[in-house]
């Protein structure tokens, strides 16, 4: 791992919380951002004292991406429950700009989910720290979802909400579970949503047949997020707005979007941008193990998946099965296909997910005092460099 004692990145287009510095610098020391400013405010003493001076030559300097919904990559799946897979996934996605992520499960047996929690807990506590992208915790997607909207989740393992399971997981692995996706209309869901909210865990709707009224009621109990909006949920109808209608109109619900050109039409991404941006929209990958690899046969949660032309579908053709997306691809897509500015796309990929997870005091933006999770991206939006806590990892 490359750990420069002090690094100054100069001549960069620096995207900060409230502005873009057209010709700026960022000074990094001890893994944190020490100062940010315009080039004309950078002293000669700072220049000469830096252990490394990197000329960005006008490239964008953005905060590292935070992916709250990702299942795997480069042949590995979080459900494998092995340290090798966690290392492989975090390495692959770090090479594509993700500096923080949630290990996301699928609907599976209690034993399989226990194994993931145990492996992620051990990985986050490993001696010497995490070498690539940081795992901030676990996103439990299922198994408390609707059998009417399984998507690529294995229906054999769908069960009604079990609040006791969550109490046991919280007791055994405090602060490890950061998010849970469930169907709010199922028996016991409101009790579980209250528990999640009380424990500071994001309660998210997904794979759900809820009515508009049921989502509104769930919001009153603590529901605050929607996973892969438009996908695997009851759609919008003018007499029954459904889950989509509630997500679009309830200001307290933040929304994820898979911006790959396959899951959601760009016009619908534009609708989300109008209604949920700048603060309540997040880019995610929902990437599966095939991300970074070619077309072929794969598996997701015990279901057979075929990837053709980069699109992952269940072998029976019934559903999309996650994606092969990376966060830098998602940023490029929304910029190029929806007319979104780089600054706003960066916010959707970094600051908003940081806020969702309560990490905004330490990461998610280029601000003095925060961790130096940084990306250098060319004017053509090609990823050039990646730093995690000041360590150059690409």
VENGIFEN-V28039 format. One line per field, one symbol per residue. ss: DSSP state (H for helix, E for strand, C for the rest). phi: phi as a letter, one per 40 degrees, with the letter a starting at -180 (. if undefined). Layout:
ss: ???
phi: ???
//
This chain:
ss: CECCCEEEEEEEEEECCCCEEEEEEEEEECCEEEEEEEHHHCCHHHHHHCCEEEECCCCEEEECEEEEEECEECCEEHHHCCHHHHHHHHHHHHCCCEEEEEEECCCCCHHHHHHHHHHHHHHHCCCCCCCCCEEEEEEEECCCCCHHHCCCCCHHHCCCCCHHHHHHHHHHCCCCEEEEEECCCCCCHHHHHHHHHHCCCEEEECCECCCHHHHHHHHHHCCCEECCCCCCECCCCCCCCHHHHHHHHCCCCEEEEECCCCCCCHHHHHHHHHHHCCCCEEEECCECCCCCCCCEEEEECCEEEEEECCEEEECCCCCECCECCCHHHHHHHHHHHHCCCHHHHHHHHHHHHHHHCCCCCCCCCCCCCCECCEEEECCCCCEEEEEECCEECC
phi: .cbccabbcbfbcccbdbabccbbbbbbaggbccabacccbcccccdccccabbccfgccbbcdcbbcaaciifgbbdcdgbcccccccccdcccbgcbaabcbcbcacdcccdccdcccdcccbccggccbccccibbccgccbcccbcfcccccbcbcdbccdcdcccccbdgccbabcacccccgcccccccdcccgcccbcafbbdcdcccdccdcchcaabcfdgcfacccbcbbcgcdccccbcccccbcaccbgbcacdcccccccccbccbbbbcbbfcbccdgbccicbbbfgbcbbbbfgbcbddcgcacbgabcbcccccdccccbbgcccccdccccbcccccdcgbccbahacadgcdccbbbbcdcgccbbbbbfgccba
//
